[in-house]
Amino acid sequence: MTAANLLDFDLEGLAAFCERLGEKRFRAVQLFRWIHQRGESDFASMTDLAKSLRDKLGGVAHIKPLTVLSRQDSLDGTIKWLFDVGNGDAVETVFIPETDRGTLCISSQAGCAVGCRFCSTGHQGFSRNLTTGEIVAQLWFAEHFLRAKLGVSERVISNVVMMGMGEPLQNYSALVPALKVMLDDHGYGLSRRRVTVSTSGVVPMIDRLAVDCPVALAVSLHAPNDDLRNGLVPLNKKYPLRDLLDACARYLPAAPRDFVTFEYCMLAGVNDQPEHARQLVDLLRQHGRNGLACKINLIPFNPFPDSGLVCSDKATVLAFAGQLSAAGLVTTVRKTRGDDIDAACGQLAGDVVDRTRVADRMGQLRRLSETPVTWMSREHAG
């Protein structure tokens, strides 16, 4: 019998596991607290559990952390870890400290199959989904490492964003139990408003998330029309903007916030022109009776090798933001953090075996066009 990794279970799953061992639910609650609130991995140290249960657990279960391959510290305080997830795959996790919060950016897949043109992970290709335990282990390690580092006993990580490597909603069955662990008062006790799932637009799973575990939703938009978005976010060909925005509108009644965040990566000469801002305003204003309740987060592009893309200059970004704000759209410009250690948005790449040859296919597409950025600007601008 293979020992169960208890990081794979939300509280209900752990209660069912304990029941199979002949134990009552309150034992699962005790065990859950030891694992997540105290960061304990040694059953023998869980002193308020009956010795008979501790002995039993030692034979059928374990708490399996991820091996840290490397750690990098940015000058701005950001920390990036590279975790080994086996079979040649490694994923990255980033902690971003602020004066009023501590945010952990977590990966959900080893690589990514969506293949967005501006994302380093997508260019690397896809290997596999992470398990629930591998998703939770990133938070488990970071939270208790940071407490020890800072010499505190209270919670350090106040916000979690599923914005690391991978498309979270393409790993839905592992994602939802991991979210429930984060939200559980016996686990990390995070507010639904402070846990964010970012998606490139997997429409059916947005609808399911609204029912199963509604948390804050961020959508990687990046373009104001389907032609342009097809070239930047290939998933748009399956779930075009109209379908995506309809799903966002359906999500709002269940959401812990009264808006959806739209992420928009600023790419010079591609999606940053005044006509693109006007199209974006029209797109969001015309959706629904009173427009779609949203916030626009403009993200300066973080360059990486072979992207063929350039970040919009500061003046262009501010002018674009000004157009949106003047039209009544709440707009922010994301501050780049951790770029000196390649920990900024779009830079996470880890190290994965591209088992679906996504990177090869993207390379073939690049070779079909000698100047992909110029082509995209000419065909799709306006």
BASE-901526 format. One line per field, with one value per residue (C-alpha): x, y, z. Coordinates in nm, 4 decimals, decimal comma, m for minus. Example, Ala and Ser with C-alpha at 12.3 -4.5 7.8 and 13.67 -1.06 7.14 Angstrom:
<nodes>
px c(1,2300 / 1,3670) .
py c(m0,4500 / m0,1060) .
pz c(0,7800 / 0,7140) .
</nodes>
This chain:
<nodes>
px c(0,0000 / 0,1409 / 0,1534 / m0,0888 / 0,0516 / m0,1659 / m0,0971 / m0,3237 / m0,6319 / m0,8603 / m1,0293 / m1,3168 / m1,0729 / m0,8625 / m1,1735 / m1,2674 / m0,9117 / m0,9221 / m1,2620 / m1,1128 / m0,8606 / m1,1430 / m1,0889 / m1,3438 / m1,3614 / m1,2134 / m0,8891 / m0,8772 / m0,9210 / m0,6347 / m0,4150 / m0,5041 / m0,4059 / m0,0736 / 0,0119 / m0,0973 / m0,1064 / 0,2085 / 0,3937 / 0,4630 / 0,5574 / 0,6583 / 0,3596 / 0,5518 / 0,5608 / 0,1816 / 0,1456 / m0,2322 / m0,3006 / m0,3440 / m0,0227 / m0,2162 / m0,3159 / 0,0379 / 0,1695 / m0,1032 / m0,0303 / 0,3378 / 0,2574 / 0,0010 / 0,0685 / 0,3331 / 0,3594 / 0,5667 / 0,7358 / 0,8902 / 1,2678 / 1,4097 / 1,6554 / 1,7387 / 1,6378 / 1,6962 / 1,6443 / 1,5678 / 1,6961 / 1,3304 / 1,2698 / 1,1007 / 1,2019 / 1,1846 / 1,2134 / 1,2684 / 1,1038 / 1,1795 / 0,8575 / 1,0322 / 1,1048 / 1,3102 / 1,0438 / 1,0817 / 0,8411 / 0,8825 / 0,7088 / 0,7460 / 0,6895 / 0,6253 / 0,6381 / 0,4480 / 0,4003 / 0,0386 / 0,0467 / 0,2558 / 0,1625 / 0,2635 / 0,2477 / 0,1925 / 0,2351 / m0,0341 / 0,1388 / 0,4887 / 0,4974 / 0,1883 / 0,0099 / m0,1761 / 0,1249 / 0,0646 / 0,3219 / 0,4340 / 0,4789 / 0,8096 / 0,6364 / 0,4307 / 0,7412 / 0,8955 / 0,6188 / 0,4128 / 0,4953 / 0,2130 / m0,0402 / 0,0709 / m0,1096 / m0,3074 / m0,0238 / 0,2331 / 0,0247 / m0,0341 / 0,3294 / 0,4423 / 0,2316 / 0,3149 / 0,6883 / 0,6860 / 0,4625 / 0,6639 / 1,0009 / 0,9090 / 0,7835 / 1,1148 / 1,3138 / 1,1292 / 1,1044 / 0,7259 / 0,4451 / 0,1596 / 0,0671 / 0,3075 / 0,1313 / m0,1963 / m0,2636 / m0,2255 / m0,2372 / m0,2550 / m0,0448 / 0,2681 / 0,3499 / 0,0515 / m0,3177 / m0,4935 / m0,8334 / m0,6792 / m0,5842 / m0,9225 / m0,9526 / m0,6277 / m0,6860 / m1,0159 / m0,9053 / m0,5896 / m0,8014 / m1,0157 / m0,7044 / m0,5999 / m0,9441 / m1,0111 / m0,9970 / m0,8219 / m0,5657 / m0,4362 / m0,7577 / m0,7237 / m1,0135 / m1,1806 / m1,1066 / m0,7357 / m0,7084 / m0,7017 / m0,7212 / m0,5842 / m0,7007 / m0,6399 / m1,0100 / m1,1196 / m1,4893 / m1,6516 / m1,4217 / m1,4975 / m1,8613 / m1,7677 / m1,5446 / m1,8366 / m2,0245 / m1,7462 / m1,5140 / m1,5642 / m1,2530 / m1,1258 / m1,0984 / m0,8339 / m0,8536 / m0,5559 / m0,7171 / m0,4282 / m0,6258 / m0,9476 / m1,0539 / m1,0584 / m0,8156 / m0,5419 / m0,6143 / m0,6045 / m0,2399 / m0,1485 / m0,3623 / m0,4301 / m0,7076 / m0,9156 / m0,9797 / m1,1781 / m1,3313 / m1,3569 / m1,3993 / m1,7788 / m1,8001 / m1,5281 / m1,6935 / m2,0292 / m1,8623 / m1,7137 / m2,0583 / m2,2007 / m1,9187 / m1,9732 / m2,2812 / m2,0778 / m1,7488 / m1,6153 / m1,5386 / m1,7837 / m1,5530 / m1,3335 / m0,9718 / m0,8539 / m0,4788 / m0,3381 / 0,0302 / 0,1611 / 0,3421 / 0,5032 / 0,3322 / 0,1088 / m0,1745 / m0,0802 / m0,2088 / m0,4880 / m0,7240 / m0,6678 / m0,7637 / m1,0795 / m1,1695 / m1,1148 / m1,3444 / m1,6131 / m1,5764 / m1,6273 / m1,8873 / m2,1096 / m2,1120 / m2,4336 / m2,6844 / m2,4433 / m2,1118 / m1,8995 / m1,7846 / m1,4082 / m1,0652 / m0,7928 / m0,4408 / m0,1842 / 0,1317 / 0,4627 / 0,5959 / 0,8978 / 1,1239 / 1,2699 / 1,4804 / 1,3045 / 0,9803 / 1,0189 / 0,8303 / 0,9210 / 0,7695 / 0,5731 / 0,7575 / 0,6421 / 0,4774 / 0,2722 / 0,1610 / 0,0558 / m0,1270 / m0,3109 / m0,4034 / m0,5221 / m0,7570 / m0,9137 / m0,9464 / m1,0994 / m1,3627 / m1,4535 / m1,2658 / m1,0753 / m0,7180 / m0,3888 / m0,0352 / 0,1316 / 0,4606 / 0,7266 / 0,8755 / 1,1579 / 1,2658 / 1,6339 / 1,5824 / 1,3381 / 1,0504 / 0,8285 / 0,5017 / 0,5488 / 0,9075 / 0,8546 / 0,9949 / 1,1232 / 1,2626 / 1,0251 / 1,0357 / 0,8154 / 0,6204 / 0,3671 / 0,6255 / 0,4488 / 0,7802 / 0,8681 / 0,5355 / 0,5708 / 0,9193 / 0,7803 / 0,5202 / 0,7905 / 0,9947 / 0,6966 / 0,7194 / 1,0526 / 0,9175 / 0,6293 / 0,5833 / 0,5672 / 0,3211 / 0,0974 / 0,0990 / 0,0081 / m0,2658 / m0,4283 / m0,3748 / m0,7131) .
py c(0,0000 / 0,3390 / 0,5907 / 0,8809 / 1,2324 / 1,4264 / 1,7508 / 1,6087 / 1,6374 / 1,9265 / 1,8904 / 1,6825 / 1,4531 / 1,4172 / 1,3416 / 1,0649 / 0,9280 / 0,9254 / 0,7591 / 0,4758 / 0,4372 / 0,4127 / 0,7649 / 1,0384 / 1,3716 / 1,5763 / 1,3808 / 1,5018 / 1,8610 / 1,8189 / 1,6638 / 1,9336 / 2,2062 / 2,0417 / 2,0175 / 2,3583 / 2,5932 / 2,4606 / 2,3237 / 1,9921 / 1,6899 / 1,4463 / 1,2545 / 1,1745 / 1,5458 / 1,5865 / 1,5445 / 1,5873 / 1,2960 / 0,9552 / 0,7540 / 0,4742 / 0,7137 / 0,8506 / 0,4989 / 0,4143 / 0,7228 / 0,6379 / 0,3264 / 0,4626 / 0,8329 / 1,1010 / 1,4743 / 1,5135 / 1,8498 / 1,9618 / 1,9672 / 2,3172 / 2,3241 / 2,6920 / 3,0165 / 3,3669 / 3,6905 / 4,0134 / 4,3517 / 4,4534 / 4,1684 / 3,9299 / 3,5656 / 3,3007 / 2,9278 / 2,6549 / 2,3298 / 1,9824 / 1,7956 / 1,4881 / 1,3325 / 1,6267 / 1,8878 / 2,1909 / 2,4750 / 2,8244 / 2,9979 / 3,3662 / 3,5577 / 3,9316 / 4,1348 / 4,4626 / 4,6913 / 4,5777 / 4,2225 / 3,9234 / 3,7649 / 3,4187 / 3,3404 / 2,9659 / 2,7339 / 2,4849 / 2,2973 / 2,2004 / 2,4197 / 2,5379 / 2,4211 / 2,7469 / 2,9020 / 3,2765 / 3,4620 / 3,6969 / 3,4315 / 3,2567 / 2,9514 / 2,9032 / 2,9130 / 2,6401 / 2,3894 / 2,1577 / 1,8479 / 1,7701 / 1,8914 / 1,9286 / 1,7304 / 1,9019 / 1,8160 / 1,9796 / 2,2967 / 2,3114 / 2,2228 / 2,5538 / 2,7461 / 2,5034 / 2,5486 / 2,9241 / 3,0124 / 2,8206 / 2,9125 / 3,2806 / 3,2520 / 3,0958 / 3,3515 / 3,6472 / 3,4949 / 3,5290 / 3,2897 / 3,4729 / 3,4273 / 3,5893 / 3,5123 / 3,7038 / 3,6686 / 3,3834 / 3,4297 / 3,1314 / 3,3182 / 3,1052 / 2,8444 / 2,6880 / 2,7483 / 2,6726 / 2,5939 / 2,3240 / 2,1474 / 2,1930 / 1,8679 / 1,9397 / 2,3142 / 2,3174 / 2,1034 / 2,3173 / 2,6341 / 2,4822 / 2,4149 / 2,7791 / 2,9066 / 2,6679 / 2,8285 / 2,5145 / 2,5534 / 2,8923 / 3,0874 / 3,3087 / 3,5262 / 3,4439 / 3,8037 / 3,7381 / 3,4195 / 3,4836 / 3,2398 / 3,3769 / 3,2213 / 3,2755 / 3,2048 / 2,8423 / 2,9297 / 2,6054 / 2,5952 / 2,9579 / 2,8520 / 2,5509 / 2,7575 / 2,9916 / 2,6949 / 2,4905 / 2,7478 / 3,1125 / 3,3174 / 3,6376 / 3,6002 / 3,7516 / 3,7043 / 3,7362 / 3,9554 / 4,1298 / 4,2327 / 4,4225 / 4,2173 / 3,8527 / 3,8822 / 4,0260 / 3,7992 / 3,4893 / 3,5696 / 3,6464 / 3,3946 / 3,0880 / 2,9682 / 3,2581 / 3,0570 / 2,8098 / 3,0592 / 3,4004 / 3,7274 / 3,7341 / 3,3892 / 3,4801 / 3,8043 / 3,6266 / 3,3786 / 3,6664 / 3,8254 / 3,4934 / 3,4626 / 3,7997 / 3,7108 / 3,4397 / 3,6306 / 3,7632 / 4,0933 / 4,2937 / 4,3057 / 4,0881 / 4,1882 / 4,1947 / 4,1654 / 4,3411 / 4,2975 / 4,6071 / 4,5124 / 4,7845 / 4,8325 / 4,5301 / 4,6125 / 4,9499 / 5,2035 / 5,4592 / 5,2625 / 4,9543 / 5,1526 / 5,2774 / 4,9220 / 4,7973 / 5,0646 / 4,9778 / 4,6045 / 4,6365 / 4,9138 / 4,7347 / 4,4069 / 4,3786 / 4,6474 / 4,8644 / 4,7291 / 4,4664 / 4,5496 / 4,5213 / 4,6563 / 4,6764 / 4,5877 / 4,7036 / 4,4916 / 4,6125 / 4,3262 / 4,1509 / 4,0472 / 3,6988 / 3,5360 / 3,4458 / 3,6271 / 3,8675 / 4,1267 / 4,4576 / 4,6341 / 4,9516 / 5,2597 / 5,4336 / 5,7238 / 5,4858 / 5,2826 / 5,5962 / 5,7366 / 5,4051 / 5,4037 / 5,7617 / 5,6777 / 5,3944 / 5,6005 / 5,8925 / 5,6519 / 5,5510 / 5,2193 / 5,1568 / 5,1129 / 5,0409 / 4,9881 / 4,6923 / 4,7634 / 4,5218 / 4,3193 / 4,0672 / 4,1297 / 4,1148 / 3,7443 / 3,6727 / 3,6507 / 3,9139 / 3,8504 / 3,6321 / 3,5382 / 3,2170 / 2,9245 / 2,6630 / 2,3607 / 2,1151 / 1,8315 / 1,9464 / 1,6227 / 1,7728 / 1,9533 / 2,2856 / 2,4692 / 2,2967 / 2,3912 / 2,7515 / 2,7603 / 2,6393 / 2,9160 / 3,1748 / 3,0488 / 3,0916 / 3,4656 / 3,6440 / 3,9482 / 3,8302 / 4,1533 / 4,3688 / 4,1241 / 4,1286 / 4,5052 / 4,5416 / 4,2791 / 4,3406 / 4,7026 / 4,8748) .
pz c(0,0000 / m0,1036 / 0,1787 / 0,1285 / 0,1074 / 0,3509 / 0,1635 / m0,1084 / 0,1153 / 0,1988 / 0,5383 / 0,4033 / 0,2256 / 0,5391 / 0,7471 / 0,5019 / 0,5216 / 0,9031 / 0,8963 / 0,6915 / 0,9721 / 1,2254 / 1,3592 / 1,4271 / 1,2459 / 1,5291 / 1,4832 / 1,1222 / 1,2411 / 1,4891 / 1,2221 / 0,9683 / 1,2155 / 1,2929 / 0,9249 / 0,7996 / 1,0978 / 1,2634 / 0,9610 / 1,1324 / 0,9217 / 1,1973 / 1,3352 / 1,6544 / 1,7376 / 1,7146 / 2,0865 / 2,1256 / 1,8904 / 2,0520 / 2,0308 / 1,8635 / 1,5840 / 1,5506 / 1,5145 / 1,2655 / 1,0537 / 1,0436 / 0,8443 / 0,5983 / 0,5468 / 0,5186 / 0,4619 / 0,1483 / 0,0956 / m0,2308 / m0,2596 / m0,2971 / m0,5868 / m0,5531 / m0,3873 / m0,5181 / m0,3274 / m0,5145 / m0,4084 / m0,3521 / m0,1058 / m0,3497 / m0,3046 / m0,5768 / m0,5120 / m0,7694 / m0,6533 / m0,7841 / m0,8748 / m1,0152 / m1,3533 / m1,4721 / m1,3927 / m1,1676 / m1,0906 / m0,9530 / m0,6636 / m0,5754 / m0,2507 / m0,2883 / 0,0354 / 0,0670 / 0,3643 / 0,4102 / 0,2731 / 0,1774 / m0,1551 / m0,2731 / m0,6445 / m0,6885 / m0,9890 / m1,0896 / m1,3744 / m1,4803 / m1,7880 / m1,9731 / m2,2866 / m2,3587 / m2,5298 / m2,4861 / m2,6943 / m2,4172 / m2,1450 / m2,0803 / m1,9327 / m2,2484 / m2,4657 / m2,2530 / m2,3236 / m2,1044 / m1,9034 / m1,6584 / m1,4052 / m1,0465 / m0,7801 / m0,5051 / m0,2681 / m0,4949 / m0,5190 / m0,1424 / m0,0665 / m0,2178 / 0,0359 / 0,3185 / 0,2671 / 0,2027 / 0,4986 / 0,7545 / 0,6039 / 0,6252 / 0,9830 / 1,0837 / 0,8838 / 1,0350 / 1,3822 / 1,4037 / 1,4867 / 1,3141 / 0,9482 / 0,6990 / 0,3694 / 0,3495 / m0,0248 / m0,2728 / m0,6479 / m0,8805 / m1,1360 / m1,1452 / m1,4066 / m1,5816 / m1,6509 / m1,3189 / m1,4727 / m1,6921 / m1,3681 / m1,2068 / m1,0096 / m0,8229 / m0,7948 / m0,6061 / m0,3064 / m0,2846 / m0,2736 / 0,0007 / 0,2107 / 0,1697 / 0,2725 / 0,5612 / 0,9061 / 1,0319 / 0,7513 / 0,6344 / 0,6955 / 0,3902 / 0,2780 / m0,0546 / m0,1520 / m0,0999 / m0,3047 / m0,6784 / m0,9674 / m1,2926 / m1,6183 / m1,9872 / m2,0393 / m1,9900 / m2,0059 / m1,8792 / m1,5761 / m1,4873 / m1,4572 / m1,2436 / m1,0151 / m0,9449 / m0,7995 / m0,6411 / m0,4854 / m0,5857 / m0,5179 / m0,6778 / m1,0560 / m1,2820 / m1,6580 / m1,8924 / m2,1564 / m2,3361 / m2,6451 / m2,7256 / m3,0299 / m3,1329 / m3,4249 / m3,2067 / m2,9107 / m3,1332 / m3,2023 / m2,8407 / m2,6495 / m2,8704 / m2,6372 / m2,7704 / m3,0870 / m2,8748 / m2,6306 / m2,8057 / m2,6225 / m2,6289 / m2,4657 / m2,2170 / m2,1081 / m2,0775 / m1,8384 / m1,6373 / m1,6060 / m1,4843 / m1,2303 / m1,0647 / m0,8533 / m0,6771 / m0,6618 / m0,3287 / m0,5031 / m0,7089 / m1,0095 / m1,2297 / m1,2864 / m1,6472 / m1,6973 / m2,0008 / m2,0905 / m2,2686 / m2,5920 / m2,8008 / m3,1353 / m3,0815 / m2,8384 / m2,6919 / m2,9442 / m2,8815 / m3,1078 / m2,8906 / m2,5803 / m2,7554 / m2,8599 / m2,5047 / m2,3640 / m2,6186 / m2,5533 / m2,1777 / m2,1867 / m2,4357 / m2,2459 / m2,0498 / m1,9611 / m1,7633 / m1,8855 / m1,7110 / m1,3567 / m1,3814 / m1,3011 / m1,5675 / m1,4557 / m1,7119 / m1,6919 / m1,8358 / m2,0502 / m1,8997 / m2,1889 / m2,2211 / m2,4967 / m2,8245 / m2,7433 / m3,0345 / m2,8284 / m2,6669 / m2,3670 / m2,4310 / m2,3079 / m1,9918 / m2,1742 / m2,3899 / m2,0869 / m1,8977 / m2,2011 / m2,2454 / m1,8762 / m1,9041 / m2,1905 / m1,9944 / m1,6760 / m1,8644 / m1,9964 / m1,6409 / m1,6203 / m1,2975 / m1,4202 / m1,2452 / m1,3727 / m1,2067 / m1,0368 / m1,1579 / m0,8714 / m0,8746 / m1,2334 / m1,1307 / m1,0474 / m1,3352 / m1,0885 / m1,2489 / m1,4292 / m1,7379 / m1,6530 / m1,4567 / m1,6510 / m1,4079 / m1,5881 / m1,7536 / m2,0009 / m2,2904 / m2,3322 / m2,5730 / m2,7901 / m2,7441 / m2,7625 / m3,0904 / m3,2444 / m3,1317 / m3,2815 / m3,6133 / m3,6071 / m3,5389 / m3,8332 / m4,0666 / m4,0110 / m4,0265 / m3,8394 / m3,6198 / m3,4252 / m3,7392 / m3,8969 / m3,5917 / m3,5713 / m3,9388 / m3,9414 / m3,6068 / m3,5052 / m3,4920) .
</nodes>
